[in-house]
Amino acid sequence: MLAKLSVRKDNNILFIEFIYQGIRFREHLGIKDTRNNRKIAKLKLDKVNTSLLDGDFDLQIHFPNSKNLEKFGTIGLDKSALQARQVRSSNEVDSIVTFRIFTKTWLDENDVRWRESHRLNQVSIIKKYLFPKLAERPICDIQRQDVLSFRGWLATHLDDKGERTLGNGRINKIMATLRAILNEATIRFDMRNPFRGIKQLKNTPPDINPFTLQEVFCILKAVRPDYKQYYTVRFFTGMRTGEIDGLKWKYVDFERRVIQIRETIVDGRQEANAKTDQSIRDIAMSDKVFDALQAQGKAAKILSEYVFCNLQGKALTHRNVTRRVWYPLLATLKLHPRKPYQTRHTAATLWLASGESPEWIAKQLGHANTMMLFTVYSRYVPNLTRQDGSAFESLLEKHLGE
């Protein structure tokens, strides 16, 4: 009876089933039932069937890690024949499964739980950095020294000036992808984790550079009229770029005075899920934000489902807005050039400066807890007394009056 390929229903793991010398065997391959893995398993299956037909099948050679070896020993060839056949791989599935093959399986299995932007980021890291060095290596042959060597290679990327193109933060992100792949491989193939004892590179995050309230008012006074409401909402809500560019009118609740963050837009693609679970939140509207959205509604609500859109009613392209509106505006005002993300830092520091509760601020920003507030914005915390957003309103009114 020839061997056949089957799959366990409880865990979706492939196994090869066959009868030899009157004994039924079910040998698990340690890989899940995917299109790529079936190709791998088929190669193994063909070798097993060839041995069965030729009459030289040996359990230990084909399945050296089989639990059945404890029961039946080296069924098939005698000891001398077994020694003569040691040139065969000790674990044929492991040697066939290259890093490229296993990574494709890993991507397929994780695709269902990832946002599209995250998936594309993972694919980019794999193709640009991991495959050039590791693609054809058998997954089970990758050792700790290979991981360290790969990290060292990443650090040798230099630009025309001889400076590193990859900072420690970026290298850590690339290594995190490699770690996730190898962590899964250690479970599937019962191999020792090559990442054992390897820590992340030290990475000092760049200092934030928020605007002062006076600078914010200067920007809002000088900005193009068609972008005044846009930047008002950015500065006084702390919304991320993808959140404000993807904001739709159906998520603006004037009656409850909240902005519901339910969708985001990344590289022109609308995504139903926000960045993290905490990112799905309701942001309270201050009077300035409420008035700005009311004014924006009169100008654009009929034109598009998006709160902020171009003349064709499509969502804003943040790179285009940054290049044509944001940086020229800062240059005109002779303000230090900063990325638009600093508007988020500005909102956080203004809330803190006005004495709002850190818990309330964390919820507005979509943070899981207040840790980042005290880590990143600690020098902007003079007073922790208010809890409801009223102190921020008072701060705005005071400066507007002046």
N, C-alpha and C positions, 0 to 999 in steps of 0.2 A: 504494500500500500504506500503510495507516494505521500509526501508531506504536503500540508496545505497551510495557508496563511489565515489566521483568525484574529478576532479582536475581543478583548474582555469588555463587557457592557458596563461594568461598574466604574472602570477607570480609563477606558478607551485605549488601553495598551495593547500593542500587537504581540502576537505569539505564534510560534510554529507548532503545529500539531501533527503527530505521525505515530505509527505503530511499528515497533522494531523488536524482533525476537519475542513476539507475543505480548509486548509491554506497550501500553499507551503513554506517550510523552507529550507534555505541553510545555514548551520552552519559551519563556518570556524574553522579548528582545529589549525591553526597557525604553521603547520609543512609542509615542502616541500615533494614532491612526490619522495621518495626514497624507496628502498626495505625494509630497517629497519623501516622507518616511516609508510609504508603500514601495517606492522605487528602491530604497535601501533594503527593505525587507525582502523584496523579490530577488535581489542578488544573493542574499543569504539562503533563501528558499531553494534557488536553483542549485547551489552548491550541495545542500543537504540531499536533494533528490538525486543529483549525479552520484553521490557517494552511496546512496541506497541502491540505485540501479547497478552500480559497479560492484556492489558487495563489499566495499571497503569502508563502510560507515563506522565512525568511532565517536561516541558521545563526548569524550573529553576534548577531542580536537575541535569539534563544531561548537560545543557549548561548555567551555572550560570552567565557567562559573555556575553551572547548573547545580541546583540543589539535589537533583536525582543522582549525582555522582556518589553521594553519601550512601544511597540505597543500593545502587546497581554497579558502582565502580566504573571501570573503563570498559563499558559494553562495546563489543565490536572487535577491534584489532587486539592481538596479543601485545605484550610489553615491547618486544623487539620491533614489531611493526609500528607501534606507537612512537618509539624513539626515532625511527626512520622518517616519520612524517612530521617531526617537530619544526620543520621549516615553515609549516603553515602558521598563520597568525594565531596567537593565543586567544584572540577575541576578534573574530572577523567583522562583526557588526561595528565595533568600536573603531577599527582601522578604516572601514569604509566611510564612516560618518566624519566628514571633514567639517571644519569650522564653518565653511560656507553653507553646507547642506543643513547643519544643525541650526544655524542662525536664521535661515529662511523658515524653518519649522517654528522657531521661537517667535519670529515676527507674525506668522500666521496665527499662532495660538493666542497672542496678546492683542491682536488687531481689534478684537471685539470690545476691549475695555479701554482703549486709548482714544483720545481726541485726535482728529485728523492732523492737526498741526503737530502734535507730539509724535505721531507715527512718522510723519515726513521728516521730522528732526532726527528720529532714531535711524531711519533709512539713510539720511545724509551722513550721519556719523559713521555708520557701518560701511558705506560705499567709499567714503573719502579717506577714512583712517584705518578701520579694522581690516577690511578685505585686502588692501595692498600688502599687509604684513602677515596676515594669519589665514587667509581664505582657504588654502589647500592643506593646511595642517590638520591631521586627525585630531578631533576635539579632545580625545583622551590623552594625547601626547603633550598638550600644553602644560608647562610647568611654571612654578613660581618665578624662576629666572627669566622665562619668556615674557611674563607679564611686566617685570621690572625693565627688561630690555625694550619692550614696546613703549613703556612710559618715557624712557630715556630718549627713544626715537622721536616721540612727539615734541619733546623739549628742544630738538635740534632744528625745528622748522624756523628758518630765518627769512627776513625780507631783504630787499635790495640794500638796506643800510646795515645788514648784519645783526639786526635785532630780532628777538623771538617774536614770532607771529601768534603763538599760542601762550596765553597766560596760564597761571596755575589754576584759576577758576575754570577755564575752558578745558584744560587737560583733565581736571577732576570729573567734568561732565562726560567726557569721552570715556574715561576709565569706568565711570558708573555704568555705562551701557555694556562695556565688556564684562564687568563684574556680574551684572544681571544675567547675561548669557551663560557665563561659566558657572554661576550658582545653580542654574537650572540643570546644566550638564552634569554637575556633581551628583544631583539627585537621580537623574536618569541612568547614569552609567556607573554609579557607585564608585566614583573616582574622588581622589583627594582634592580639595578646593585649592587651586593655584593662587587664590587671593589671600590665603591665610597669612596674617601678620602684616599685610600691606595696608598702610594708612594713606589717607588723602594728603596731597601736598598742602602746605600752609598757604592760605589765600586770604589776604587782607582786602575786604571789600572797599571799593572807592568811597570816599566821603560824599555824603549827599550835599547838594548845593541849592537849597531852596531859595525862592525869591522872598524878599521882605514884602510886607503889606503895601508899602509905598510903591515898590516896583510893580506889584500886581496891578495897582490902580493906574500906573503909568502905561502899562501894557494894554490894559482894557480901554484906556482913553485913546491910544494911538493905533490900535489894530484896525484893520479893514472892517467896515460896518457889518459885512456879511459873515464875519467870523467873531464878532464881539460876543454873541451869546454862547458860541461854542467854547471859547476860552473862559468865559465866566463860569460855565458849568464845570469845566476841567479844574479850574483853580479852587472852586469852593465845594467840590464833592470828592476829590481824590480818585476819580474813576481812572482805570487803566485805559490805554489807547484803544485796545480792542473792544473794551466795554462801551466807551462813549461813541466810537465810530459805528458800532453795531447796535446802538440803542434804537429801539422802535417806539412809536407813539403808544402802542398798546401796553408798554411797560411804564408809562408815565402816568401816575395816579395823582391828579391835581386835588381830588377830594381828600385823600389821606395825606397829601403832600409828601409822597415818597417816590423814588425812582427804583424800580425793580430790576435788579441785575439777573437776567436769566439767559441771555445769549451773549456771544462775543463774536468778533470778526477778526480773522487772522489771515494775512496775505490774500485778502479778497474773498475768503471763504467764510460763510456764516456757520457758526457752530452752536449747537443747542446747549452745550455744557460750558459753564464758566471755567476759569483756570483751576480752581479747587472747590471742594464742597463748601468751604467757608465763603468762597467768592459769590455763591448764590445768596444774595442778601437784598435788603431794602435800605436804600440810602435816604435819610431825612433831607427834605428840601429846606434850605435857609430862605429867607425872603429874597435875597439876591438871585438864588437859583430858580425859585418859583417865578419871579418876574422875567428872568431870562428865557425860561421855557415857554411862558405865556407869549412873549414877543416872538419867539421862534415859531410857535404854532401858527400865528397869524401869517407868517411869511412862507412856511414850508409844509404845513400839515396836509394841504390838498395835493401838493406835488409828489410826496413820497411817504412810504411807511416808516422811513428812517427819520429820526429827529434832525440829524445833520446830514445833508446830502449835497451832491453837486447839481448842476443845472439839469441833468438828465434824470434826476431823482434817485440816483444810485448812491450807495454808501461812499463816504469819503475814502480816498486813498491816502493813508497817513504819510507815506514817503513824499508824495506830491505836495501835501499840505505843509509838511515840515520844511521842504526845500523852497517852496514858493512863498510861504506866508510866515512861518515861525522864525527861521534864521534871519531873513531880511528885516523882520520887525525888531529883533534883538539888536541887530547891527545898527539900525536907525536910532534906537534909543541908547546906543553905546553900552549895552548890558553884556556881561560875560556870556558867550554862547554856551547854552546848555540844552540837553535833549528835552523834548516835551514831557518826558516822564517826570521831570523835576516839578511839574505842576502837582503831581500826586504827593511828592514830598512836601511841597509848599502847603497843601491842605492839612497834612498831618501836623506840621510844625505850627501852623496858625491855630489849629484846634488846641494843641497843647499849650501854646502861649496864652490862650484865652482862659485856660484853666478847666477845660472839659475833662470829663472822666476818661482815663485810659481805656476802660472797658468799652465805653460808648464809641470812642475813636476806633478801636480795633474792629468793632462790628461794622462801622461805616466803611473802613478800608478793606474788609473781607479777610482779616487776619484771624487765625485760629485762637490766638491769645494775645496778651499784652507784651510778650517777650520781645518782639521786634521793636515795639515802641520804646522800651527802655534801653534796648541795645543800640538802635540806630539813631533815635531821636532824644537820647537822655539829656543832652544839654539844653533842650527846648522845653523842659518840664519845670516851670517855676512854681506852679500852684495846682493842687489836685482837689478841687472843691466842687465844681459843677458836674452835672451828670446828664443834662438834657438838651444841650445845644444852645441854650439861651445866652451863655457867656460869649459865645462866638458872635451872636447877633449884636450884643452890646458893643463888642470890639469894632464891628463894621460900622455901626451907627456913630460911634465916637469919631472914627477917622473920616467918615463921610461928612460929619458936621464940621470938622476942621477944614 
